[in-house]
């Protein structure tokens, strides 16, 4: 059974770029900071994203035929125990995120069909509350995703490609529309850029504090997330395996370029002060409202009637919703498979029950996927139909994963110098980085960036007196790590018992 997919270099670059780039993060950066976002994105790119992309590229270049991904990267350079704990933390963070994504799936669908978010309004079914209806629909979505993923990686690759194409079109509409505003309203470009450069604040807030600025730096770092997920499919890329590291680096540079160009075009084409005075715009609907405003502005620039401009704005909103719906679908298909694949298939055979590793005719670990789908469904139903205590528990679990997801990245960066040391001896000609000193700088740069992000995540709720939230952030990694450690110990006790039995 064929388990790889034929990717051309262009297609692979598009998939990597559009998986990492976040249109939502770009519009949020423009709205919150304007051109003042540039220094933060430069710092995030230079000290976190580009160094981390180099680290991931080098690991995938060496382990291109391994399905273990993050586990194999760490097992050979730190320890098997640390590798399993990191892989378990990584999986747990994605598991909780999937629950959230399945329940958010209906927002873009509602906007696509009705032009507004109806998920917060009363349920059309009398005997079901709005949250219960969303829960039932989300469980159906879990079943559809499970069925789709079980049919093989080729389908996942196709959805990734389609989602990437749609995102390119959305970016094209956004960039093209703003470029048209630059051309048609040349007299407004400089005033708009100056307003954007001031980084106008919403409402009557005072000048930015150090905490606010640090908050945006952390936002800029998180805007570059997703490389770990896409790197996990390196062994599925067929003939492009050997080119994957270079394509990953090139794609990373494209992502950085998209953020800078997008913020610049939006800043020159729109008056940020006027947008911030619009009380209907908030972070929850920001992307849709900005695209609607762009539609109206483009309509006026093209001398369309008011009704025609309104129609164009609606088309922009609906297409944005369609693109986001496809992005959610492709993301869910990807993370429904890749993290559990790393945890179950990438770890040693004796870790898990043989049935969990059993594959169907499409080369998918069907039993592991079914169990995962069942657990996600139970969580969703518990949140939707349960008491406020269940919802509170889920919110705490979500908080717990914030730092848990960052820890594996930290460990990958920590393992890089040892990895580099061995590779410079074994095969120095095939490496991006040819200096041990430079590899140490890259590693430390990523580590400091992640520690800064973690420290701020812990400090922010404490500064507001929210001790419980900070406690959840700390307890999360400790709880997941303890669970992973106990599992690891159990696996090795079982292995030793089996060895003694055989003797």
C-alpha positions as CSV (number, residue, x, y, z in Angstrom):
1,X,0.0,0.0,0.0
2,X,1.4,3.4,-1.0
3,X,1.9,5.5,2.1
4,X,3.6,8.6,0.6
5,X,2.1,11.4,-1.5
6,X,3.6,13.0,-4.6
7,X,4.4,16.6,-3.8
8,X,6.0,19.0,-6.2
9,X,8.4,21.5,-4.6
10,X,6.0,24.3,-5.3
11,X,3.0,22.5,-3.7
12,X,5.1,21.6,-0.6
13,X,6.2,25.2,-0.2
14,X,2.6,26.3,-0.5
15,X,1.4,23.8,2.1
16,X,4.2,24.7,4.6
17,X,3.8,28.4,4.1
18,X,0.0,28.5,4.4
19,X,0.0,26.1,7.3
20,X,2.3,28.3,9.4
21,X,1.1,31.7,8.2
22,X,-2.0,33.0,10.0
23,X,-4.2,35.5,8.2
24,X,-6.0,36.1,11.5
25,X,-2.7,36.9,13.3
26,X,-1.7,39.3,10.5
27,X,-4.9,41.3,10.7
28,X,-4.8,41.3,14.5
29,X,-1.2,42.6,14.4
30,X,-2.2,45.4,12.0
31,X,-5.2,46.4,14.2
32,X,-3.5,46.3,17.5
33,X,-0.1,47.9,16.6
34,X,0.0,49.0,13.0
35,X,3.5,49.5,11.7
36,X,4.7,49.5,15.3
37,X,4.3,45.7,15.0
38,X,7.4,45.5,12.8
39,X,10.1,45.6,15.5
40,X,8.2,42.8,17.4
41,X,7.9,40.6,14.4
42,X,11.5,41.2,13.4
43,X,12.6,40.2,16.9
44,X,10.3,37.1,16.9
45,X,11.6,36.1,13.4
46,X,15.3,36.7,14.1
47,X,15.5,35.2,17.6
48,X,12.8,32.5,17.5
49,X,11.2,31.6,14.2
50,X,14.2,31.5,11.8
51,X,16.5,29.8,14.3
52,X,13.8,27.3,15.2
53,X,13.1,26.7,11.4
54,X,16.8,25.9,11.0
55,X,16.7,23.4,13.9
56,X,13.6,21.7,12.6
57,X,15.0,21.6,9.0
58,X,18.2,19.9,10.2
59,X,16.4,17.4,12.3
60,X,14.0,16.5,9.5
61,X,16.9,16.2,7.1
62,X,18.5,13.5,9.3
63,X,15.3,11.8,10.4
64,X,13.5,12.1,7.1
65,X,12.6,8.3,7.1
66,X,11.5,8.1,10.7
67,X,7.8,8.4,11.7
68,X,8.6,9.3,15.3
69,X,9.2,13.0,14.6
70,X,9.8,14.9,17.8
71,X,10.2,11.6,19.8
72,X,13.1,10.5,17.6
73,X,14.8,13.9,17.6
74,X,14.9,13.9,21.4
75,X,15.4,10.2,22.2
76,X,18.8,10.1,20.5
77,X,20.2,13.3,22.0
78,X,18.6,13.7,25.4
79,X,17.1,10.5,26.6
80,X,14.2,8.1,25.8
81,X,12.4,9.1,29.0
82,X,12.6,12.9,28.2
83,X,11.6,12.1,24.6
84,X,8.5,10.3,25.7
85,X,7.5,12.9,28.2
86,X,7.9,15.6,25.6
87,X,5.9,13.7,23.0
88,X,3.1,13.1,25.5
89,X,3.0,16.8,26.5
90,X,2.9,17.6,22.8
91,X,0.1,15.2,22.1
92,X,-2.0,16.4,25.2
93,X,-1.8,20.0,24.0
94,X,-3.1,19.0,20.6
95,X,-5.8,16.8,22.1
96,X,-7.2,19.7,24.1
97,X,-6.8,22.1,21.1
98,X,-8.8,19.7,18.9
99,X,-11.8,19.9,21.3
100,X,-11.7,23.7,21.0
101,X,-11.4,23.6,17.2
102,X,-14.3,21.2,16.7
103,X,-16.5,23.5,18.8
104,X,-15.3,26.6,16.9
105,X,-15.9,25.0,13.5
106,X,-19.5,26.3,13.4
107,X,-18.6,30.0,13.6
108,X,-17.1,30.3,10.1
109,X,-19.9,28.0,8.8
110,X,-22.6,30.3,10.3
111,X,-20.9,33.4,8.8
112,X,-20.6,31.6,5.4
113,X,-24.3,30.6,5.3
114,X,-26.0,33.5,7.2
115,X,-23.4,36.4,7.2
116,X,-23.2,36.5,11.0
117,X,-22.2,34.4,14.0
118,X,-25.4,32.6,15.2
119,X,-23.6,30.3,17.7
120,X,-24.2,32.7,20.6
121,X,-27.9,33.1,19.8
122,X,-30.9,30.9,20.8
123,X,-31.1,27.4,19.5
124,X,-33.7,26.8,16.7
125,X,-34.4,23.4,18.4
126,X,-36.6,24.0,21.4
127,X,-35.4,21.0,23.5
128,X,-31.7,21.8,22.9
129,X,-29.8,24.7,24.2
130,X,-27.4,26.5,21.9
131,X,-24.3,24.9,23.5
132,X,-25.9,21.5,23.4
133,X,-26.7,21.9,19.7
134,X,-23.1,22.9,19.0
135,X,-21.9,19.9,21.0
136,X,-24.0,17.5,19.0
137,X,-22.9,19.0,15.7
138,X,-19.2,18.9,16.9
139,X,-19.5,15.2,17.7
140,X,-20.8,14.6,14.2
141,X,-17.8,16.6,12.9
142,X,-15.5,14.3,15.0
143,X,-17.1,11.3,13.3
144,X,-16.7,12.8,9.8
145,X,-13.1,13.7,10.5
146,X,-12.4,10.2,11.8
147,X,-13.9,8.6,8.7
148,X,-12.0,10.9,6.4
149,X,-8.6,10.5,8.2
150,X,-9.1,6.7,8.3
151,X,-9.2,6.7,4.5
152,X,-5.5,7.5,4.3
153,X,-3.0,10.3,4.2
154,X,-3.7,11.1,0.5
155,X,-7.0,12.7,1.5
156,X,-5.3,14.7,4.2
157,X,-2.7,16.0,1.7
158,X,-5.5,17.0,-0.7
159,X,-7.3,19.0,2.0
160,X,-4.1,20.7,3.0
161,X,-3.5,21.6,-0.7
162,X,-7.1,22.9,-1.2
163,X,-6.9,24.9,2.1
164,X,-3.6,26.4,1.0
165,X,-5.0,27.4,-2.4
166,X,-8.0,29.1,-0.7
167,X,-5.7,30.9,1.7
168,X,-3.6,32.1,-1.2
169,X,-6.7,33.5,-2.9
170,X,-7.8,35.2,0.4
171,X,-4.3,36.7,0.8
172,X,-4.5,37.8,-2.9
173,X,-7.8,39.5,-2.3
174,X,-6.5,41.2,0.8
175,X,-3.2,42.3,-0.7
176,X,-4.7,43.2,-4.1
177,X,-7.6,45.2,-2.5
178,X,-5.2,47.2,-0.4
179,X,-2.8,47.8,-3.3
180,X,-5.8,49.1,-5.3
181,X,-6.5,51.5,-2.4
182,X,-2.9,52.6,-2.5
183,X,-3.2,53.3,-6.2
184,X,-6.6,55.0,-6.1
185,X,-6.1,57.0,-2.8
186,X,-2.5,58.0,-3.1
187,X,-3.1,61.2,-1.1
188,X,-4.1,59.0,1.9
189,X,-1.1,56.7,1.9
190,X,1.3,58.9,3.9
191,X,-1.3,60.0,6.5
192,X,-2.5,56.4,6.9
193,X,1.1,55.2,7.4
194,X,1.8,57.9,9.9
195,X,-1.3,57.0,11.8
196,X,-0.4,53.3,11.7
197,X,3.2,54.2,12.9
198,X,1.7,55.9,16.0
199,X,0.0,52.6,16.9
200,X,-3.3,54.3,17.9
201,X,-4.8,52.8,21.0
202,X,-8.4,51.8,21.3
203,X,-10.6,53.9,23.6
204,X,-8.9,56.0,26.2
205,X,-6.1,53.7,27.2
206,X,-2.8,55.3,28.1
207,X,0.6,54.8,26.5
208,X,1.9,51.3,26.2
209,X,3.5,49.8,29.3
210,X,6.4,47.4,29.2
211,X,4.0,44.6,30.0
212,X,1.8,45.5,27.0
213,X,4.8,45.6,24.7
214,X,6.0,42.2,26.0
215,X,2.5,40.9,25.5
216,X,2.7,41.8,21.8
217,X,6.2,40.2,21.5
218,X,4.7,37.0,22.8
219,X,1.9,37.3,20.3
220,X,4.4,37.8,17.5
221,X,6.2,34.6,18.6
222,X,3.0,32.6,18.6
223,X,2.1,33.9,15.2
224,X,4.9,31.8,13.9
225,X,3.6,28.5,15.3
226,X,2.9,25.3,13.4
227,X,6.4,24.2,12.1
228,X,6.4,21.1,14.4
229,X,3.1,19.8,12.9
230,X,4.1,20.2,9.3
231,X,7.6,18.7,10.0
232,X,5.9,15.5,11.2
233,X,4.9,14.6,7.7
234,X,8.4,14.6,6.2
235,X,8.4,10.9,5.7
236,X,5.2,11.2,3.7
237,X,6.6,13.5,1.1
238,X,8.0,10.9,-1.3
239,X,10.7,12.2,-3.6
240,X,10.8,15.6,-1.8
241,X,12.2,14.1,1.5
242,X,15.8,15.1,0.7
243,X,14.7,18.6,-0.3
244,X,12.3,19.1,2.6
245,X,14.8,21.0,4.9
246,X,15.6,23.6,2.2
247,X,11.9,23.9,1.3
248,X,11.1,24.4,5.0
249,X,13.6,27.2,5.3
250,X,12.4,28.9,2.1
251,X,8.8,28.6,3.3
252,X,9.7,30.1,6.6
253,X,11.2,33.2,4.9
254,X,8.0,33.5,2.8
255,X,5.9,33.4,6.0
256,X,7.9,36.3,7.4
257,X,7.5,38.2,4.1
258,X,3.8,37.7,4.1
259,X,3.4,39.1,7.6
260,X,5.5,42.2,6.8
261,X,3.9,42.9,3.4
262,X,0.4,42.3,4.8
263,X,0.8,44.7,7.7
264,X,2.4,47.4,5.4
265,X,-0.4,47.1,2.8
266,X,-3.2,47.2,5.3
267,X,-1.5,50.2,7.1
268,X,-1.2,52.3,3.9
269,X,-4.6,51.4,2.5
270,X,-6.7,52.1,5.7
271,X,-7.0,54.7,8.4
272,X,-6.3,52.7,11.6
273,X,-7.7,55.5,13.8
274,X,-11.0,55.4,12.0
275,X,-11.1,51.6,12.2
276,X,-10.5,51.7,16.0
277,X,-13.3,54.2,16.5
278,X,-15.7,51.7,15.0
279,X,-17.4,50.2,18.1
280,X,-18.6,47.1,16.2
281,X,-15.0,45.9,15.7
282,X,-13.5,43.7,18.4
283,X,-10.9,40.9,18.4
284,X,-13.6,38.3,18.1
285,X,-14.9,39.5,14.7
286,X,-11.8,41.5,13.7
287,X,-10.9,39.5,10.6
288,X,-14.4,39.6,9.1
289,X,-15.0,43.2,9.9
290,X,-11.7,44.3,8.3
291,X,-12.5,42.3,5.2
292,X,-16.0,43.9,5.1
293,X,-14.4,47.3,5.5
294,X,-12.0,46.5,2.7
295,X,-14.9,45.5,0.5
296,X,-16.7,48.8,1.1
297,X,-13.4,50.8,0.5
298,X,-12.6,48.9,-2.7
299,X,-16.2,49.4,-3.9
300,X,-15.9,53.2,-3.3
301,X,-12.5,53.3,-5.0
302,X,-14.1,51.6,-8.1
303,X,-17.0,54.0,-8.0
304,X,-19.5,51.3,-7.3
305,X,-23.0,52.1,-6.0
306,X,-23.7,51.7,-2.3
307,X,-25.6,48.5,-2.8
308,X,-22.8,47.1,-5.0
309,X,-20.2,48.0,-2.4
310,X,-22.3,46.3,0.3
311,X,-22.6,43.2,-1.9
312,X,-18.8,43.2,-2.4
313,X,-18.2,43.5,1.3
314,X,-20.6,40.5,1.9
315,X,-18.7,38.5,-0.7
316,X,-15.4,39.3,1.1
317,X,-16.9,38.2,4.4
318,X,-18.3,35.0,3.0
319,X,-15.1,34.1,1.2
320,X,-13.1,34.7,4.4
321,X,-15.5,32.4,6.3
322,X,-15.2,29.7,3.6
323,X,-11.4,29.9,3.7
324,X,-11.3,29.8,7.5
325,X,-13.7,26.8,7.5
326,X,-11.5,24.9,5.1
327,X,-8.4,25.9,7.2
328,X,-10.0,24.5,10.3
329,X,-11.0,21.4,8.5
330,X,-7.5,20.8,7.1
331,X,-5.9,21.6,10.4
332,X,-8.2,19.2,12.2
333,X,-7.5,16.4,9.7
334,X,-3.8,17.0,10.1
335,X,-3.6,17.1,13.9
336,X,-6.2,14.3,14.3
337,X,-3.6,12.1,12.7
338,X,0.0,13.3,13.1
339,X,0.3,13.8,16.9
340,X,-1.2,10.4,17.7
341,X,0.9,8.8,15.0
342,X,4.0,10.2,16.7
343,X,2.9,9.0,20.1
344,X,1.7,5.5,19.1
345,X,3.7,4.6,16.0
346,X,6.9,6.6,16.6
347,X,7.6,5.2,20.1
348,X,9.0,1.6,20.7
349,X,6.8,-1.3,19.9
350,X,6.5,-2.6,23.5
351,X,5.1,0.7,24.8
352,X,1.5,0.2,23.6
353,X,-0.9,-2.7,23.1
354,X,-0.4,-4.2,19.7
355,X,-3.9,-3.4,18.7
356,X,-3.3,0.3,19.1
357,X,-0.6,0.1,16.4
358,X,-2.8,-2.1,14.1
359,X,-3.4,-0.4,10.8
360,X,-6.2,-0.6,8.3
361,X,-5.7,-1.1,4.5
362,X,-5.1,2.6,4.1
363,X,-2.1,2.4,6.5
364,X,-3.8,4.3,9.3
365,X,-3.8,3.3,13.0
366,X,-7.5,2.8,13.0
367,X,-8.0,1.6,16.6
368,X,-5.9,4.5,18.0
369,X,-7.9,7.0,15.9
370,X,-11.3,5.5,17.0
371,X,-10.3,5.7,20.7
372,X,-9.0,9.3,20.2
373,X,-12.3,10.3,18.5
374,X,-14.3,8.7,21.2
375,X,-12.5,10.6,24.0
376,X,-12.8,13.9,22.1
377,X,-16.5,13.3,21.7
378,X,-16.9,12.5,25.4
379,X,-15.1,15.8,26.3
380,X,-17.3,17.8,23.9
381,X,-20.5,16.2,25.2
382,X,-19.4,16.8,28.8
383,X,-18.7,20.5,28.1
384,X,-21.9,21.0,26.1
385,X,-24.3,19.1,28.5
386,X,-22.4,19.2,31.8
387,X,-22.6,21.7,34.6
388,X,-20.5,24.8,35.0
389,X,-18.1,22.7,37.0
390,X,-17.3,20.6,33.8
391,X,-16.9,23.8,31.8
392,X,-14.6,25.2,34.5
393,X,-12.5,22.0,34.4
394,X,-12.1,22.2,30.6
395,X,-11.1,25.8,30.9
396,X,-8.4,24.8,33.4
397,X,-7.2,22.0,31.1
398,X,-7.0,24.5,28.3
399,X,-4.8,26.8,30.5
400,X,-2.7,23.8,31.4
401,X,-1.8,23.1,27.8
402,X,-0.5,26.7,27.1
403,X,2.9,26.0,28.7
404,X,2.7,22.2,28.1
405,X,2.9,22.9,24.3
406,X,5.9,25.1,24.7
407,X,8.0,22.7,26.7
408,X,8.6,20.2,23.8
409,X,9.9,23.1,21.6
410,X,12.2,24.1,24.4
411,X,13.5,20.5,24.6
412,X,14.1,20.3,20.9
413,X,16.2,23.5,21.0
414,X,18.0,22.0,24.0
415,X,18.8,18.8,22.1
416,X,20.1,20.7,19.1
417,X,23.7,21.4,20.1
418,X,24.3,17.7,20.9
419,X,22.7,16.7,17.6
420,X,24.8,19.3,15.8
421,X,28.0,18.1,17.5
422,X,27.4,14.5,16.2
423,X,26.4,15.6,12.8
424,X,29.4,17.8,12.3
425,X,31.5,14.7,12.9
426,X,29.5,12.3,10.9
427,X,28.5,14.3,7.9
428,X,29.7,17.9,8.0
429,X,29.1,18.7,4.3
430,X,25.3,18.1,4.4
431,X,24.5,20.6,7.2
432,X,23.1,24.2,7.1
433,X,25.1,25.2,10.1
434,X,28.8,24.3,10.0
435,X,29.8,25.9,13.3
436,X,29.2,24.4,16.8
437,X,29.4,27.9,18.2
438,X,26.6,29.1,15.9
439,X,24.5,26.1,16.7
440,X,24.8,27.0,20.4
441,X,23.7,30.6,19.6
442,X,20.7,29.3,17.6
443,X,19.7,26.9,20.4
444,X,20.1,29.5,23.2
445,X,18.2,32.1,21.1
446,X,15.2,29.8,20.8
447,X,15.4,28.7,24.5
448,X,15.5,32.3,25.7
449,X,12.5,33.3,23.5
450,X,10.4,30.3,24.8
451,X,11.4,31.0,28.4
452,X,10.4,34.6,28.0
453,X,7.1,33.6,26.6
454,X,6.5,31.1,29.4
455,X,7.6,33.6,32.1
456,X,5.2,36.2,30.8
457,X,2.3,33.7,30.6
458,X,2.9,33.0,34.3
459,X,3.3,36.7,35.3
460,X,0.4,38.2,33.4
461,X,-2.4,36.5,35.5
462,X,-0.4,37.1,38.7
463,X,-0.2,40.8,37.9
464,X,-4.0,40.9,37.8
465,X,-4.3,38.9,41.0
466,X,-5.5,35.7,39.2
467,X,-3.5,33.2,41.2
468,X,-5.7,30.2,40.1
469,X,-4.9,30.8,36.5
470,X,-1.2,31.0,37.1
471,X,-1.5,27.8,39.2
472,X,-3.2,26.0,36.4
473,X,-0.4,27.1,34.0
474,X,2.2,25.6,36.3
475,X,0.2,22.5,37.3
476,X,-0.5,21.6,33.7
477,X,3.0,20.6,32.6
478,X,3.7,19.0,36.0
479,X,0.5,16.9,35.8
480,X,1.0,15.8,32.2
481,X,4.7,15.1,32.8
482,X,3.9,13.0,35.9
483,X,1.3,11.0,33.8
484,X,3.9,10.5,31.1
485,X,6.5,9.5,33.6
486,X,4.2,6.9,35.2
487,X,3.3,5.5,31.7
488,X,7.0,5.4,30.8
489,X,7.8,3.5,34.0
490,X,4.9,1.1,33.4
491,X,6.1,0.4,29.9
492,X,9.6,-0.5,31.2
493,X,8.4,-2.6,34.1
494,X,6.2,-4.5,31.6
495,X,9.2,-4.9,29.3
496,X,11.4,-6.2,32.1
497,X,8.7,-8.6,33.3
498,X,8.3,-9.9,29.8
499,X,12.1,-10.4,29.5
500,X,12.2,-12.3,32.8
501,X,9.3,-14.4,31.7
502,X,11.1,-15.3,28.5
503,X,14.2,-16.3,30.4
